Amino acid sequence: MREMKQILRSFRGVDIIGGDVVCFVPHLDPSQVTALHISSIMHDIVTVMAGGVARKNWTGAPASIEALK
């Protein structure tokens, strides 16, 4: 888990547009430990993605398609 979080956080500054968690089977995870780890991983993915959006807005790059028109 620690290594995965380090890898995800190393993507700061990269323009990430999406993330996915594959192969989670809730009925095989009665203690919900896997679900907790997945939520933590998804939080890191969303945080990296939001950082990219904030960086674009800060630098004056178009934040939406409407700005390109």
PDB file of N, CA, C, O and CB in Angstrom:
ATOM      1  N   MET A   1       0.822  -1.186   0.000  1.00  0.00           N
ATOM      2  CA  MET A   1       0.000   0.000   0.000  1.00  0.00           C
ATOM      3  C   MET A   1       0.873   1.260   0.000  1.00  0.00           C
ATOM      4  O   MET A   1       0.619   2.197  -0.756  1.00  0.00           O
ATOM      5  CB  MET A   1      -0.939  -0.008   1.207  1.00  0.00           C
ATOM      6  N   ARG A   2       1.888   1.274   0.840  1.00  0.00           N
ATOM      7  CA  ARG A   2       2.767   2.429   0.937  1.00  0.00           C
ATOM      8  C   ARG A   2       3.446   2.711  -0.400  1.00  0.00           C
ATOM      9  O   ARG A   2       3.557   3.863  -0.819  1.00  0.00           O
ATOM     10  CB  ARG A   2       3.814   2.209   2.028  1.00  0.00           C
ATOM     11  N   GLU A   3       3.898   1.649  -1.064  1.00  0.00           N
ATOM     12  CA  GLU A   3       4.579   1.817  -2.343  1.00  0.00           C
ATOM     13  C   GLU A   3       3.622   2.359  -3.406  1.00  0.00           C
ATOM     14  O   GLU A   3       4.002   3.204  -4.218  1.00  0.00           O
ATOM     15  CB  GLU A   3       5.182   0.485  -2.804  1.00  0.00           C
ATOM     16  N   MET A   4       2.384   1.872  -3.397  1.00  0.00           N
ATOM     17  CA  MET A   4       1.401   2.326  -4.375  1.00  0.00           C
ATOM     18  C   MET A   4       1.104   3.809  -4.191  1.00  0.00           C
ATOM     19  O   MET A   4       0.985   4.547  -5.169  1.00  0.00           O
ATOM     20  CB  MET A   4       0.111   1.508  -4.259  1.00  0.00           C
ATOM     21  N   LYS A   5       0.984   4.240  -2.955  1.00  0.00           N
ATOM     22  CA  LYS A   5       0.726   5.647  -2.685  1.00  0.00           C
ATOM     23  C   LYS A   5       1.912   6.516  -3.120  1.00  0.00           C
ATOM     24  O   LYS A   5       1.720   7.630  -3.608  1.00  0.00           O
ATOM     25  CB  LYS A   5       0.432   5.856  -1.194  1.00  0.00           C
ATOM     26  N   GLN A   6       3.129   6.010  -2.943  1.00  0.00           N
ATOM     27  CA  GLN A   6       4.308   6.760  -3.407  1.00  0.00           C
ATOM     28  C   GLN A   6       4.297   6.893  -4.924  1.00  0.00           C
ATOM     29  O   GLN A   6       4.619   7.953  -5.461  1.00  0.00           O
ATOM     30  CB  GLN A   6       5.609   6.068  -2.946  1.00  0.00           C
ATOM     31  N   ILE A   7       3.927   5.819  -5.611  1.00  0.00           N
ATOM     32  CA  ILE A   7       3.866   5.862  -7.080  1.00  0.00           C
ATOM     33  C   ILE A   7       2.817   6.868  -7.528  1.00  0.00           C
ATOM     34  O   ILE A   7       3.080   7.689  -8.407  1.00  0.00           O
ATOM     35  CB  ILE A   7       3.546   4.460  -7.663  1.00  0.00           C
ATOM     36  N   LEU A   8       1.629   6.812  -6.930  1.00  0.00           N
ATOM     37  CA  LEU A   8       0.568   7.752  -7.308  1.00  0.00           C
ATOM     38  C   LEU A   8       0.980   9.197  -7.053  1.00  0.00           C
ATOM     39  O   LEU A   8       0.748  10.071  -7.889  1.00  0.00           O
ATOM     40  CB  LEU A   8      -0.715   7.438  -6.542  1.00  0.00           C
ATOM     41  N   ARG A   9       1.580   9.443  -5.916  1.00  0.00           N
ATOM     42  CA  ARG A   9       1.984  10.806  -5.578  1.00  0.00           C
ATOM     43  C   ARG A   9       3.125  11.300  -6.449  1.00  0.00           C
ATOM     44  O   ARG A   9       3.327  12.507  -6.577  1.00  0.00           O
ATOM     45  CB  ARG A   9       2.385  10.885  -4.125  1.00  0.00           C
ATOM     46  N   SER A  10       3.874  10.381  -7.050  1.00  0.00           N
ATOM     47  CA  SER A  10       4.960  10.801  -7.944  1.00  0.00           C
ATOM     48  C   SER A  10       4.423  11.383  -9.256  1.00  0.00           C
ATOM     49  O   SER A  10       5.174  11.991 -10.019  1.00  0.00           O
ATOM     50  CB  SER A  10       5.886   9.616  -8.241  1.00  0.00           C
ATOM     51  N   PHE A  11       3.132  11.197  -9.517  1.00  0.00           N
ATOM     52  CA  PHE A  11       2.518  11.740 -10.727  1.00  0.00           C
ATOM     53  C   PHE A  11       2.108  13.197 -10.582  1.00  0.00           C
ATOM     54  O   PHE A  11       1.539  13.766 -11.514  1.00  0.00           O
ATOM     55  CB  PHE A  11       1.317  10.918 -11.101  1.00  0.00           C
ATOM     56  N   ARG A  12       2.381  13.817  -9.436  1.00  0.00           N
ATOM     57  CA  ARG A  12       2.075  15.243  -9.277  1.00  0.00           C
ATOM     58  C   ARG A  12       2.818  16.017 -10.347  1.00  0.00           C
ATOM     59  O   ARG A  12       4.004  15.789 -10.589  1.00  0.00           O
ATOM     60  CB  ARG A  12       2.461  15.756  -7.852  1.00  0.00           C
ATOM     61  N   GLY A  13       2.111  16.929 -10.980  1.00  0.00           N
ATOM     62  CA  GLY A  13       2.704  17.714 -12.049  1.00  0.00           C
ATOM     63  C   GLY A  13       2.449  17.128 -13.427  1.00  0.00           C
ATOM     64  O   GLY A  13       2.709  17.786 -14.434  1.00  0.00           O
ATOM     65  N   VAL A  14       1.940  15.892 -13.487  1.00  0.00           N
ATOM     66  CA  VAL A  14       1.599  15.243 -14.754  1.00  0.00           C
ATOM     67  C   VAL A  14       0.105  15.453 -14.977  1.00  0.00           C
ATOM     68  O   VAL A  14      -0.673  15.408 -14.024  1.00  0.00           O
ATOM     69  CB  VAL A  14       1.975  13.703 -14.746  1.00  0.00           C
ATOM     70  N   ASP A  15      -0.300  15.679 -16.211  1.00  0.00           N
ATOM     71  CA  ASP A  15      -1.702  15.923 -16.528  1.00  0.00           C
ATOM     72  C   ASP A  15      -2.463  14.595 -16.583  1.00  0.00           C
ATOM     73  O   ASP A  15      -2.564  13.971 -17.640  1.00  0.00           O
ATOM     74  CB  ASP A  15      -1.833  16.685 -17.871  1.00  0.00           C
ATOM     75  N   ILE A  16      -2.991  14.175 -15.443  1.00  0.00           N
ATOM     76  CA  ILE A  16      -3.759  12.927 -15.347  1.00  0.00           C
ATOM     77  C   ILE A  16      -5.223  13.242 -15.615  1.00  0.00           C
ATOM     78  O   ILE A  16      -5.771  14.179 -15.034  1.00  0.00           O
ATOM     79  CB  ILE A  16      -3.580  12.249 -13.943  1.00  0.00           C
ATOM     80  N   ILE A  17      -5.862  12.470 -16.488  1.00  0.00           N
ATOM     81  CA  ILE A  17      -7.256  12.740 -16.821  1.00  0.00           C
ATOM     82  C   ILE A  17      -8.212  11.664 -16.318  1.00  0.00           C
ATOM     83  O   ILE A  17      -9.422  11.789 -16.511  1.00  0.00           O
ATOM     84  CB  ILE A  17      -7.400  12.880 -18.307  1.00  0.00           C
ATOM     85  N   GLY A  18      -7.705  10.615 -15.680  1.00  0.00           N
ATOM     86  CA  GLY A  18      -8.601   9.582 -15.176  1.00  0.00           C
ATOM     87  C   GLY A  18      -7.859   8.520 -14.399  1.00  0.00           C
ATOM     88  O   GLY A  18      -6.633   8.419 -14.459  1.00  0.00           O
ATOM     89  N   GLY A  19      -8.621   7.734 -13.673  1.00  0.00           N
ATOM     90  CA  GLY A  19      -8.049   6.642 -12.898  1.00  0.00           C
ATOM     91  C   GLY A  19      -9.081   5.546 -12.734  1.00  0.00           C
ATOM     92  O   GLY A  19     -10.281   5.804 -12.837  1.00  0.00           O
ATOM     93  N   ASP A  20      -8.642   4.348 -12.483  1.00  0.00           N
ATOM     94  CA  ASP A  20      -9.559   3.218 -12.388  1.00  0.00           C
ATOM     95  C   ASP A  20      -9.017   2.206 -11.385  1.00  0.00           C
ATOM     96  O   ASP A  20      -7.809   1.990 -11.293  1.00  0.00           O
ATOM     97  CB  ASP A  20      -9.769   2.557 -13.773  1.00  0.00           C
ATOM     98  N   VAL A  21      -9.915   1.599 -10.647  1.00  0.00           N
ATOM     99  CA  VAL A  21      -9.564   0.494  -9.760  1.00  0.00           C
ATOM    100  C   VAL A  21     -10.214  -0.747 -10.350  1.00  0.00           C
ATOM    101  O   VAL A  21     -11.423  -0.776 -10.575  1.00  0.00           O
ATOM    102  CB  VAL A  21     -10.035   0.752  -8.264  1.00  0.00           C
ATOM    103  N   VAL A  22      -9.414  -1.762 -10.597  1.00  0.00           N
ATOM    104  CA  VAL A  22      -9.901  -2.963 -11.262  1.00  0.00           C
ATOM    105  C   VAL A  22      -9.839  -4.147 -10.299  1.00  0.00           C
ATOM    106  O   VAL A  22      -8.916  -4.265  -9.493  1.00  0.00           O
ATOM    107  CB  VAL A  22      -9.078  -3.254 -12.539  1.00  0.00           C
ATOM    108  N   CYS A  23     -10.821  -5.001 -10.400  1.00  0.00           N
ATOM    109  CA  CYS A  23     -10.854  -6.286  -9.695  1.00  0.00           C
ATOM    110  C   CYS A  23     -11.083  -6.129  -8.191  1.00  0.00           C
ATOM    111  O   CYS A  23     -10.300  -6.634  -7.387  1.00  0.00           O
ATOM    112  CB  CYS A  23      -9.560  -7.035  -9.933  1.00  0.00           C
ATOM    113  N   PHE A  24     -12.128  -5.448  -7.822  1.00  0.00           N
ATOM    114  CA  PHE A  24     -12.557  -5.381  -6.430  1.00  0.00           C
ATOM    115  C   PHE A  24     -13.855  -6.161  -6.325  1.00  0.00           C
ATOM    116  O   PHE A  24     -14.830  -5.851  -7.010  1.00  0.00           O
ATOM    117  CB  PHE A  24     -12.735  -3.893  -5.942  1.00  0.00           C
ATOM    118  N   VAL A  25     -13.866  -7.171  -5.468  1.00  0.00           N
ATOM    119  CA  VAL A  25     -15.037  -8.031  -5.298  1.00  0.00           C
ATOM    120  C   VAL A  25     -15.538  -7.877  -3.864  1.00  0.00           C
ATOM    121  O   VAL A  25     -15.015  -8.521  -2.955  1.00  0.00           O
ATOM    122  CB  VAL A  25     -14.697  -9.530  -5.620  1.00  0.00           C
ATOM    123  N   PRO A  26     -16.549  -7.028  -3.653  1.00  0.00           N
ATOM    124  CA  PRO A  26     -16.991  -6.726  -2.289  1.00  0.00           C
ATOM    125  C   PRO A  26     -17.401  -7.948  -1.464  1.00  0.00           C
ATOM    126  O   PRO A  26     -17.133  -7.996  -0.264  1.00  0.00           O
ATOM    127  CB  PRO A  26     -18.136  -5.780  -2.346  1.00  0.00           C
ATOM    128  N   HIS A  27     -18.039  -8.921  -2.081  1.00  0.00           N
ATOM    129  CA  HIS A  27     -18.490 -10.076  -1.295  1.00  0.00           C
ATOM    130  C   HIS A  27     -17.335 -10.986  -0.865  1.00  0.00           C
ATOM    131  O   HIS A  27     -17.532 -11.870  -0.031  1.00  0.00           O
ATOM    132  CB  HIS A  27     -19.497 -10.882  -2.099  1.00  0.00           C
ATOM    133  N   LEU A  28     -16.147 -10.786  -1.415  1.00  0.00           N
ATOM    134  CA  LEU A  28     -14.976 -11.534  -0.981  1.00  0.00           C
ATOM    135  C   LEU A  28     -14.115 -10.738  -0.005  1.00  0.00           C
ATOM    136  O   LEU A  28     -13.015 -11.161   0.350  1.00  0.00           O
ATOM    137  CB  LEU A  28     -14.150 -11.940  -2.182  1.00  0.00           C
ATOM    138  N   ASP A  29     -14.621  -9.587   0.426  1.00  0.00           N
ATOM    139  CA  ASP A  29     -13.900  -8.716   1.344  1.00  0.00           C
ATOM    140  C   ASP A  29     -14.779  -8.416   2.570  1.00  0.00           C
ATOM    141  O   ASP A  29     -15.204  -7.276   2.760  1.00  0.00           O
ATOM    142  CB  ASP A  29     -13.476  -7.398   0.631  1.00  0.00           C
ATOM    143  N   PRO A  30     -15.051  -9.427   3.393  1.00  0.00           N
ATOM    144  CA  PRO A  30     -15.978  -9.221   4.518  1.00  0.00           C
ATOM    145  C   PRO A  30     -15.467  -8.212   5.557  1.00  0.00           C
ATOM    146  O   PRO A  30     -16.272  -7.567   6.228  1.00  0.00           O
ATOM    147  CB  PRO A  30     -16.244 -10.545   5.201  1.00  0.00           C
ATOM    148  N   SER A  31     -14.166  -8.069   5.696  1.00  0.00           N
ATOM    149  CA  SER A  31     -13.628  -7.136   6.684  1.00  0.00           C
ATOM    150  C   SER A  31     -13.558  -5.709   6.130  1.00  0.00           C
ATOM    151  O   SER A  31     -13.317  -4.765   6.883  1.00  0.00           O
ATOM    152  CB  SER A  31     -12.238  -7.591   7.135  1.00  0.00           C
ATOM    153  N   GLN A  32     -13.762  -5.550   4.844  1.00  0.00           N
ATOM    154  CA  GLN A  32     -13.746  -4.268   4.146  1.00  0.00           C
ATOM    155  C   GLN A  32     -12.395  -3.554   4.185  1.00  0.00           C
ATOM    156  O   GLN A  32     -12.333  -2.343   3.971  1.00  0.00           O
ATOM    157  CB  GLN A  32     -14.788  -3.376   4.730  1.00  0.00           C
ATOM    158  N   VAL A  33     -11.319  -4.281   4.455  1.00  0.00           N
ATOM    159  CA  VAL A  33      -9.983  -3.687   4.444  1.00  0.00           C
ATOM    160  C   VAL A  33      -9.619  -3.261   3.028  1.00  0.00           C
ATOM    161  O   VAL A  33      -9.053  -2.187   2.825  1.00  0.00           O
ATOM    162  CB  VAL A  33      -8.932  -4.679   4.999  1.00  0.00           C
ATOM    163  N   THR A  34      -9.941  -4.097   2.054  1.00  0.00           N
ATOM    164  CA  THR A  34      -9.638  -3.756   0.665  1.00  0.00           C
ATOM    165  C   THR A  34     -10.398  -2.507   0.249  1.00  0.00           C
ATOM    166  O   THR A  34      -9.854  -1.651  -0.448  1.00  0.00           O
ATOM    167  CB  THR A  34      -9.983  -4.926  -0.270  1.00  0.00           C
ATOM    168  N   ALA A  35     -11.642  -2.398   0.668  1.00  0.00           N
ATOM    169  CA  ALA A  35     -12.444  -1.223   0.328  1.00  0.00           C
ATOM    170  C   ALA A  35     -11.822   0.046   0.915  1.00  0.00           C
ATOM    171  O   ALA A  35     -11.816   1.089   0.261  1.00  0.00           O
ATOM    172  CB  ALA A  35     -13.888  -1.392   0.837  1.00  0.00           C
ATOM    173  N   LEU A  36     -11.311  -0.031   2.115  1.00  0.00           N
ATOM    174  CA  LEU A  36     -10.663   1.121   2.726  1.00  0.00           C
ATOM    175  C   LEU A  36      -9.394   1.510   1.973  1.00  0.00           C
ATOM    176  O   LEU A  36      -9.122   2.695   1.780  1.00  0.00           O
ATOM    177  CB  LEU A  36     -10.338   0.830   4.184  1.00  0.00           C
ATOM    178  N   HIS A  37      -8.622   0.520   1.551  1.00  0.00           N
ATOM    179  CA  HIS A  37      -7.405   0.809   0.787  1.00  0.00           C
ATOM    180  C   HIS A  37      -7.751   1.415  -0.566  1.00  0.00           C
ATOM    181  O   HIS A  37      -7.093   2.349  -1.024  1.00  0.00           O
ATOM    182  CB  HIS A  37      -6.569  -0.469   0.596  1.00  0.00           C
ATOM    183  N   ILE A  38      -8.779   0.880  -1.196  1.00  0.00           N
ATOM    184  CA  ILE A  38      -9.183   1.407  -2.501  1.00  0.00           C
ATOM    185  C   ILE A  38      -9.653   2.853  -2.373  1.00  0.00           C
ATOM    186  O   ILE A  38      -9.342   3.684  -3.226  1.00  0.00           O
ATOM    187  CB  ILE A  38     -10.298   0.538  -3.114  1.00  0.00           C
ATOM    188  N   SER A  39     -10.395   3.157  -1.318  1.00  0.00           N
ATOM    189  CA  SER A  39     -10.855   4.541  -1.162  1.00  0.00           C
ATOM    190  C   SER A  39      -9.668   5.484  -0.946  1.00  0.00           C
ATOM    191  O   SER A  39      -9.688   6.623  -1.414  1.00  0.00           O
ATOM    192  CB  SER A  39     -11.846   4.653   0.020  1.00  0.00           C
ATOM    193  N   SER A  40      -8.656   5.024  -0.254  1.00  0.00           N
ATOM    194  CA  SER A  40      -7.458   5.839  -0.054  1.00  0.00           C
ATOM    195  C   SER A  40      -6.718   6.046  -1.373  1.00  0.00           C
ATOM    196  O   SER A  40      -6.242   7.146  -1.652  1.00  0.00           O
ATOM    197  CB  SER A  40      -6.527   5.183   0.979  1.00  0.00           C
ATOM    198  N   ILE A  41      -6.620   5.008  -2.173  1.00  0.00           N
ATOM    199  CA  ILE A  41      -5.957   5.102  -3.478  1.00  0.00           C
ATOM    200  C   ILE A  41      -6.729   6.040  -4.401  1.00  0.00           C
ATOM    201  O   ILE A  41      -6.132   6.870  -5.086  1.00  0.00           O
ATOM    202  CB  ILE A  41      -5.826   3.704  -4.124  1.00  0.00           C
ATOM    203  N   MET A  42      -8.061   5.907  -4.421  1.00  0.00           N
ATOM    204  CA  MET A  42      -8.863   6.785  -5.266  1.00  0.00           C
ATOM    205  C   MET A  42      -8.749   8.238  -4.811  1.00  0.00           C
ATOM    206  O   MET A  42      -8.765   9.150  -5.638  1.00  0.00           O
ATOM    207  CB  MET A  42     -10.329   6.341  -5.255  1.00  0.00           C
ATOM    208  N   HIS A  43      -8.636   8.455  -3.516  1.00  0.00           N
ATOM    209  CA  HIS A  43      -8.444   9.818  -3.013  1.00  0.00           C
ATOM    210  C   HIS A  43      -7.142  10.402  -3.568  1.00  0.00           C
ATOM    211  O   HIS A  43      -7.107  11.561  -3.979  1.00  0.00           O
ATOM    212  CB  HIS A  43      -8.426   9.831  -1.458  1.00  0.00           C
ATOM    213  N   ASP A  44      -6.085   9.608  -3.579  1.00  0.00           N
ATOM    214  CA  ASP A  44      -4.810  10.086  -4.127  1.00  0.00           C
ATOM    215  C   ASP A  44      -4.922  10.378  -5.623  1.00  0.00           C
ATOM    216  O   ASP A  44      -4.367  11.365  -6.106  1.00  0.00           O
ATOM    217  CB  ASP A  44      -3.701   9.053  -3.877  1.00  0.00           C
ATOM    218  N   ILE A  45      -5.638   9.524  -6.357  1.00  0.00           N
ATOM    219  CA  ILE A  45      -5.813   9.744  -7.796  1.00  0.00           C
ATOM    220  C   ILE A  45      -6.559  11.051  -8.046  1.00  0.00           C
ATOM    221  O   ILE A  45      -6.157  11.852  -8.889  1.00  0.00           O
ATOM    222  CB  ILE A  45      -6.574   8.562  -8.440  1.00  0.00           C
ATOM    223  N   VAL A  46      -7.652  11.260  -7.304  1.00  0.00           N
ATOM    224  CA  VAL A  46      -8.444  12.478  -7.483  1.00  0.00           C
ATOM    225  C   VAL A  46      -7.635  13.712  -7.079  1.00  0.00           C
ATOM    226  O   VAL A  46      -7.736  14.761  -7.716  1.00  0.00           O
ATOM    227  CB  VAL A  46      -9.746  12.401  -6.659  1.00  0.00           C
ATOM    228  N   THR A  47      -6.837  13.584  -6.024  1.00  0.00           N
ATOM    229  CA  THR A  47      -6.005  14.707  -5.583  1.00  0.00           C
ATOM    230  C   THR A  47      -4.992  15.096  -6.655  1.00  0.00           C
ATOM    231  O   THR A  47      -4.784  16.283  -6.906  1.00  0.00           O
ATOM    232  CB  THR A  47      -5.279  14.356  -4.279  1.00  0.00           C
ATOM    233  N   VAL A  48      -4.367  14.118  -7.282  1.00  0.00           N
ATOM    234  CA  VAL A  48      -3.406  14.397  -8.354  1.00  0.00           C
ATOM    235  C   VAL A  48      -4.121  15.048  -9.546  1.00  0.00           C
ATOM    236  O   VAL A  48      -3.605  15.991 -10.145  1.00  0.00           O
ATOM    237  CB  VAL A  48      -2.687  13.090  -8.799  1.00  0.00           C
ATOM    238  N   MET A  49      -5.312  14.536  -9.882  1.00  0.00           N
ATOM    239  CA  MET A  49      -6.077  15.110 -10.991  1.00  0.00           C
ATOM    240  C   MET A  49      -6.485  16.552 -10.680  1.00  0.00           C
ATOM    241  O   MET A  49      -6.382  17.423 -11.544  1.00  0.00           O
ATOM    242  CB  MET A  49      -7.327  14.254 -11.282  1.00  0.00           C
ATOM    243  N   ALA A  50      -6.942  16.807  -9.463  1.00  0.00           N
ATOM    244  CA  ALA A  50      -7.348  18.160  -9.074  1.00  0.00           C
ATOM    245  C   ALA A  50      -6.160  19.116  -9.086  1.00  0.00           C
ATOM    246  O   ALA A  50      -6.303  20.287  -9.440  1.00  0.00           O
ATOM    247  CB  ALA A  50      -7.995  18.145  -7.683  1.00  0.00           C
ATOM    248  N   GLY A  51      -5.003  18.625  -8.705  1.00  0.00           N
ATOM    249  CA  GLY A  51      -3.801  19.457  -8.751  1.00  0.00           C
ATOM    250  C   GLY A  51      -3.483  19.896 -10.166  1.00  0.00           C
ATOM    251  O   GLY A  51      -3.036  21.023 -10.380  1.00  0.00           O
ATOM    252  N   GLY A  52      -3.707  19.026 -11.127  1.00  0.00           N
ATOM    253  CA  GLY A  52      -3.487  19.379 -12.527  1.00  0.00           C
ATOM    254  C   GLY A  52      -4.452  20.447 -12.998  1.00  0.00           C
ATOM    255  O   GLY A  52      -4.066  21.362 -13.725  1.00  0.00           O
ATOM    256  N   VAL A  53      -5.712  20.334 -12.587  1.00  0.00           N
ATOM    257  CA  VAL A  53      -6.711  21.336 -12.962  1.00  0.00           C
ATOM    258  C   VAL A  53      -6.365  22.677 -12.326  1.00  0.00           C
ATOM    259  O   VAL A  53      -6.425  23.713 -12.988  1.00  0.00           O
ATOM    260  CB  VAL A  53      -8.130  20.886 -12.536  1.00  0.00           C
ATOM    261  N   ALA A  54      -6.006  22.661 -11.052  1.00  0.00           N
ATOM    262  CA  ALA A  54      -5.647  23.893 -10.361  1.00  0.00           C
ATOM    263  C   ALA A  54      -4.428  24.543 -11.001  1.00  0.00           C
ATOM    264  O   ALA A  54      -4.364  25.766 -11.121  1.00  0.00           O
ATOM    265  CB  ALA A  54      -5.382  23.617  -8.885  1.00  0.00           C
ATOM    266  N   ARG A  55      -3.458  23.724 -11.412  1.00  0.00           N
ATOM    267  CA  ARG A  55      -2.248  24.256 -12.049  1.00  0.00           C
ATOM    268  C   ARG A  55      -2.601  24.927 -13.376  1.00  0.00           C
ATOM    269  O   ARG A  55      -2.064  25.987 -13.697  1.00  0.00           O
ATOM    270  CB  ARG A  55      -1.207  23.129 -12.275  1.00  0.00           C
ATOM    271  N   LYS A  56      -3.501  24.316 -14.148  1.00  0.00           N
ATOM    272  CA  LYS A  56      -3.912  24.906 -15.424  1.00  0.00           C
ATOM    273  C   LYS A  56      -4.624  26.222 -15.191  1.00  0.00           C
ATOM    274  O   LYS A  56      -4.378  27.191 -15.910  1.00  0.00           O
ATOM    275  CB  LYS A  56      -4.818  23.945 -16.204  1.00  0.00           C
ATOM    276  N   ASN A  57      -5.503  26.276 -14.201  1.00  0.00           N
ATOM    277  CA  ASN A  57      -6.226  27.513 -13.915  1.00  0.00           C
ATOM    278  C   ASN A  57      -5.270  28.598 -13.443  1.00  0.00           C
ATOM    279  O   ASN A  57      -5.439  29.769 -13.781  1.00  0.00           O
ATOM    280  CB  ASN A  57      -7.314  27.272 -12.861  1.00  0.00           C
ATOM    281  N   TRP A  58      -4.282  28.218 -12.677  1.00  0.00           N
ATOM    282  CA  TRP A  58      -3.335  29.196 -12.137  1.00  0.00           C
ATOM    283  C   TRP A  58      -2.455  29.787 -13.235  1.00  0.00           C
ATOM    284  O   TRP A  58      -2.122  30.971 -13.199  1.00  0.00           O
ATOM    285  CB  TRP A  58      -2.461  28.549 -11.060  1.00  0.00           C
ATOM    286  N   THR A  59      -2.080  28.961 -14.210  1.00  0.00           N
ATOM    287  CA  THR A  59      -1.172  29.423 -15.259  1.00  0.00           C
ATOM    288  C   THR A  59      -1.921  30.127 -16.390  1.00  0.00           C
ATOM    289  O   THR A  59      -1.297  30.644 -17.317  1.00  0.00           O
ATOM    290  CB  THR A  59      -0.378  28.250 -15.816  1.00  0.00           C
ATOM    291  N   GLY A  60      -3.240  30.150 -16.320  1.00  0.00           N
ATOM    292  CA  GLY A  60      -4.011  30.854 -17.339  1.00  0.00           C
ATOM    293  C   GLY A  60      -4.371  29.991 -18.538  1.00  0.00           C
ATOM    294  O   GLY A  60      -4.919  30.494 -19.518  1.00  0.00           O
ATOM    295  N   ALA A  61      -4.074  28.710 -18.475  1.00  0.00           N
ATOM    296  CA  ALA A  61      -4.457  27.813 -19.567  1.00  0.00           C
ATOM    297  C   ALA A  61      -5.973  27.642 -19.547  1.00  0.00           C
ATOM    298  O   ALA A  61      -6.592  27.796 -18.494  1.00  0.00           O
ATOM    299  CB  ALA A  61      -3.737  26.428 -19.444  1.00  0.00           C
ATOM    300  N   PRO A  62      -6.573  27.330 -20.674  1.00  0.00           N
ATOM    301  CA  PRO A  62      -8.023  27.150 -20.707  1.00  0.00           C
ATOM    302  C   PRO A  62      -8.464  26.064 -19.735  1.00  0.00           C
ATOM    303  O   PRO A  62      -7.921  24.960 -19.736  1.00  0.00           O
ATOM    304  CB  PRO A  62      -8.484  26.806 -22.122  1.00  0.00           C
ATOM    305  N   ALA A  63      -9.451  26.384 -18.907  1.00  0.00           N
ATOM    306  CA  ALA A  63      -9.943  25.437 -17.914  1.00  0.00           C
ATOM    307  C   ALA A  63     -11.118  24.639 -18.435  1.00  0.00           C
ATOM    308  O   ALA A  63     -11.486  23.628 -17.838  1.00  0.00           O
ATOM    309  CB  ALA A  63     -10.337  26.159 -16.650  1.00  0.00           C
ATOM    310  N   SER A  64     -11.718  25.068 -19.538  1.00  0.00           N
ATOM    311  CA  SER A  64     -12.874  24.346 -20.065  1.00  0.00           C
ATOM    312  C   SER A  64     -12.932  24.517 -21.576  1.00  0.00           C
ATOM    313  O   SER A  64     -12.206  25.329 -22.149  1.00  0.00           O
ATOM    314  CB  SER A  64     -14.187  24.843 -19.409  1.00  0.00           C
ATOM    315  N   ILE A  65     -13.785  23.759 -22.200  1.00  0.00           N
ATOM    316  CA  ILE A  65     -13.966  23.852 -23.648  1.00  0.00           C
ATOM    317  C   ILE A  65     -14.555  25.215 -23.998  1.00  0.00           C
ATOM    318  O   ILE A  65     -14.232  25.786 -25.040  1.00  0.00           O
ATOM    319  CB  ILE A  65     -14.881  22.707 -24.169  1.00  0.00           C
ATOM    320  N   GLU A  66     -15.418  25.736 -23.126  1.00  0.00           N
ATOM    321  CA  GLU A  66     -16.018  27.045 -23.380  1.00  0.00           C
ATOM    322  C   GLU A  66     -14.949  28.123 -23.529  1.00  0.00           C
ATOM    323  O   GLU A  66     -15.116  29.056 -24.314  1.00  0.00           O
ATOM    324  CB  GLU A  66     -16.984  27.417 -22.251  1.00  0.00           C
ATOM    325  N   ALA A  67     -13.866  28.005 -22.792  1.00  0.00           N
ATOM    326  CA  ALA A  67     -12.796  29.007 -22.855  1.00  0.00           C
ATOM    327  C   ALA A  67     -12.063  28.953 -24.197  1.00  0.00           C
ATOM    328  O   ALA A  67     -11.416  29.923 -24.590  1.00  0.00           O
ATOM    329  CB  ALA A  67     -11.799  28.796 -21.704  1.00  0.00           C
ATOM    330  N   LEU A  68     -12.164  27.822 -24.900  1.00  0.00           N
ATOM    331  CA  LEU A  68     -11.485  27.672 -26.187  1.00  0.00           C
ATOM    332  C   LEU A  68     -12.255  28.323 -27.322  1.00  0.00           C
ATOM    333  O   LEU A  68     -11.685  28.569 -28.386  1.00  0.00           O
ATOM    334  CB  LEU A  68     -11.270  26.209 -26.495  1.00  0.00           C
ATOM    335  N   LYS A  69     -13.536  28.608 -27.124  1.00  0.00           N
ATOM    336  CA  LYS A  69     -14.374  29.158 -28.196  1.00  0.00           C
ATOM    337  C   LYS A  69     -14.115  30.620 -28.416  1.00  0.00           C
ATOM    338  O   LYS A  69     -14.738  31.234 -29.283  1.00  0.00           O
ATOM    339  CB  LYS A  69     -15.833  28.950 -27.890  1.00  0.00           C
TER     340      LYS A  69
END
